[in-house]
């Protein structure tokens, strides 16, 4: 059986192969972790690559430019007198 794939699908497969290799697992295992019901990344404990982690942080930070800075709290402010 011959299956023809367009260039975009071939590129996606190459990226998936690279991601699986980065995680030191076969492509089949990596794909099954991604598509099986109930096997989200957190449940499957598939770690994010550095690039994915950076992208996630950037996404979380979007729109935070106008937020006020956090309060200026010292270590001494956190602990009560009896903890010292």
N, C-alpha and C positions, 0 to 999 in steps of 0.2 A: 504494500500500500504506500503510495506516494502522497505526501501532504506538502502543499506549497504554502509558505509563510511570507507575508509582506515584510518589508524592511523594518517597520516599526516593531512588529512582533519579535523579529530576530534580535533587534537591539534590546528589547525588554528581557528576553531570555538571557542575553549576555550579562545584563545587569543583575538579574536574579542569580545567575551562576557565580558572579563575583561576590554577591552578598553571602551566598551559601558558603563559598570558599573562605571568606573572612571569618565566618562563624565555625569553620572547620567541620562542616557537615555536608553530606551529599545533597544535591539539588532536590531530589525527591523528598528527602526528610524535611528540608527547609520549606518546600511548597506545601507539604501536608500540614505543617505547623501553621501555615498562613491561612489555609482554607477549611480545615476541619472545624465543625461546629464546636463552639466552646473553647477554642484554642487561640484566644487573642494573645498578643505579644506578652502581656503581663502574666497571663495564666501559663503560657508555655515557657516563660522565662527566656525568651529570645532577646538577647541584649541589643541595644541600639548601637549602630556604628557611631564613630565620632561625628561624622557629617550629619547623620540623622539626629543625634543629640543636639548639635548646634542649631539645626533647623527647628527643632522642637522648642528650644529656648528662645530663639528669635521670634517664633510664632507666639509664644506666651507673652513676650515683652511688647508685642505690637500694641500701640495705643497707650502705652504707659508713660510717654514722654511728659505729659502734663500733670502727673501725680506728684503730690508733695513728698518731700524726703521723709524717711522714717524718723521717729523721735530720737533725740540724742540721749541714749540710756547707757549708763556705765555698769560695769559688773557689780559695783557696790549698791546700785539702785535695785538690782534684782534680788539680792539676798537681804533678809531681815536681820536685825541685831542679834537674835538668838542663834542664827546660822553661823555667826562669826566666831 
